Amino acid sequence: MRARTWLAASAVLLTAGCAAEATPVEVPAGEPRAVEVSAASSGGACRLLDFAVIAKHTGGRFDVAAAMDKGDTHTCVVRAERAVLPELTLTVTDTSIDTSTFTLDVLPRGAKKVTKLGKIAYRHTLPKTAKSGPAAEVGWLAGEGRLATLRWTSPRGTATAEADKAAGKLVNLAKVIDTRQL
């Protein structure tokens, strides 16, 4: 009798699990989350830049970066996703020039010298072009045999005075860029 009870109970338990499966309930998909990617993830000279550091020193908000390496030259261009300009370009090139050669061959006419940046440095404002407003540029000879340039190209219609202010901000940004990490 005990065996029959055991068999009957087992049969009931086994058949209970054979009932039709419940219909799955669809859960609405969540909103896609934007993931912030750093400029460094683009490689090249972008490894020396960070969007938050750029914003802190220049006030410019960028979220897209592209890099290119050609020989001993490493370049990074950063922009805002929905705007072509302003644009910030960092170029770093291995070099063997000294400060006197920098002064003779690299220093643009009319540029202002910058102190406490590399071995020797300058800041310069370039005139507007047909496609862009004026540009601000900072160039320096870094201590580890590298020539670096930061250029801020402004949108059309930007006043030259604004580009001059941007050049001062680029100097502050340049002082935190460590070209040895390239």
Salt bridges, closest charged atoms under 4 A:
ASP69 OD1 - HIS74 ND1 2.88
GLU87 OE1 - ARG79 NH2 2.53
ASP94 OD1 - ARG146 NE 2.71
GLU137 OE1 - ARG151 NH2 2.44
GLU162 OE2 - LYS165 NZ 3.64
ASP178 OD1 - ARG180 NE 2.87
